[in-house]
Amino acid sequence: MNRLRLTRPLLVRQARLDDAADLHATCFPDQPPQWVADYLAWCLEAPDRPARLVALLRGHLVAQMELTRRQNGEWAEISNFIVSEALRRQGIGWRVAGAAVRTAQRWGCREVRLQVQLPNEELTEMYRHWGFHPLGTPLNGRQWFTLPIERESPPVQEPPQPRAPRLRMGTSESNEVSVDR
């Protein structure tokens, strides 16, 4: 696996219509390109639709996720969380998840939730390390995880030291995402 050394910060921002081709190539290569473009347009056209966050590294789209308000804004659901396969295990997902939690916090949500298809020990361990906890018992082979949103401290814990060179996790304003829905 190629290891990546960041020389510029990872940019996490709201998706735009012109991201459709890159989303297709990086995250949804098994879907028809028009479906990816249509679904992206659907997500972006109304305030009650999922927010689509994308991560760019050196100008190239490397990850995406959807964030949806649930139960009148009590909590937000992370779904369709995809990091480019060649770039996994390097902290990119952690950065995107952090942006999602900050967005949910700005929305006034009290927690962020996501589901994991079981069994998937590697993924569940990663989410636990980030601070997520199982919610209830698994149902239909899926387990919900929850992360309460704290108001005064960083909501997502830093990932463990990777074996390869470590990513720079700068906190510049350019890394912040703002989704006002």
N, C-alpha and C positions, 0 to 999 in steps of 0.2 A: 504494500500500500504506500502511495506517495504521502509524505509528510509535508505539511505546509508551514512555512514560517511567515507570519504576517509582518509586512513592512509598512502597511497602511492599515488603519482601523477598518473593522467590519462595519458596514453601514446597514442598519435595520430601519426600514421605512414602510409606509403603506404602499401596497401594490398599485400600479397604474395600468391602464389598458395596454400601453405599449410593452408591458412585461409578458404578454400572452405567449409569444414565441419562445422566450427564454424559460417560462414556466413549463411549457410543453417539453422542451428539450431536456431540462434539468430534473424536473419533479414528476412529470406525467407523460413519459414517452410512450406508454401503452394506450393512451387516450388519443382520439382524433384531435388534431390541432384546432379545428373549429369548435369542438366541445369545450376545450380548455379556454378559448377566447370567449365563448358565450357564457360559460360559468363565471369567469372573472368579471365580465360586464354585469352579470346579474348581481354578483356580490357587491360591486361598487356603486350600483345605481340607487340604492335606497338605504336610509339610515338604520333600518331594522335588520339588515342583512349582515352576514358575517364580515368582520374586518379581515382583510387579507394583508398579512405582513410578509415582506420578503427581505432577504439578507443578500447584500452584494459585497463581494470581495474583489478588489481591483477592477470594479465596474462590471463584474460577472455575477449573475444571479446564482447563488449557491444553496439557498434554503427558502422555505415558505411555510406558513401556517395560517390557519383560520382561527379567529377569536370571536365568539358569539356570546352576547349577553343572554342570560337565562333567568327565569323566575323574577321578572320585573327588575332586573339588574342586581339581584342579590349575589349572583355569582356569574363567572364567565367560563365558557368551555373552550379549551384548546382542542382543535381537531385538524386533520390533514397536515400533520407536522412532518415535514420531509426535509432532510438535509441530503445534499448530493452524496451519493454512496462513496465516491472517491475521497470525500472530505470529512467523513464521520470520525468521531472520537478525537476531535481536535478543539472542542469548546464552542463550535459554531452554534449548535443546538442550545447550549446553555445561554448564549447571548440572545438568541431569538426568544427563548422562553422568558428571559429577564425583561425583554422589551414588552412581551405580552402581559406579564404581571404588572409592569408599570402602567400600561394602557388600561388594564382592568381596574387598577387603583385609581386612575384619573376618572374612570367612569363611575366610581363609587362602589364597586363590587367589594364584597367581604372575603371572597375566596376565588381561586381558580381551580377548575377541575379538568381532568382528562381521563380517557379510558385506554386500557391496554388489553389487547387480545392475548389470552393466556393459552399455553404457558409461554412466557418470555422473560426469563430470569434476568437477562442482561438489561433489558429495557426497564423492568420494574426496579432493579437495583439502582439504575441511573436516576430515575425519578425520585426514589427514596433519598438518595444522596443529595439531590437538589432541594429536599425539604418536603416533598409530597408524601402523604400518608394514605394508606388504603381507606376507602370509605365503604362501609358495609361489607357484605359478602359477595363473591363473584356471582354473576348471573349470566347464563348463556355463554360461558367461556370468556367473559369480559369482566375486568375489575376497574372500578372507578378509583381514582386517586384525587386527593384534594390538597391544596396549599392555602392556608389562611393568609390573608394579606395583612401584613403588619404596617402600621402607619408611619413609624419613625425609623425603621431599620431596613436594610436591603432585603427584599423578599426571597431571593433565590441565592442559595449558598454557592460559593465558587467551587468548580469541579476539582477533583483531585489532580495532583501533578501528573501530566502525561509522561510516558516514557520518552517521547520525541521532544524536540524543542517546544517550549511553551508558547501559547498564543499571548499576545499582548492584549489585555482586556481594558483598554483605555476607557475613560468615562467622559470623553469630550461630548459636548452638546450635539455634535454631528452624528453621534451614535444613537441619539434618542429618537423614538418614533412617537408621533402624535396622531392619534386617531380619535377625532371628536365626533362620536356617533351617539 
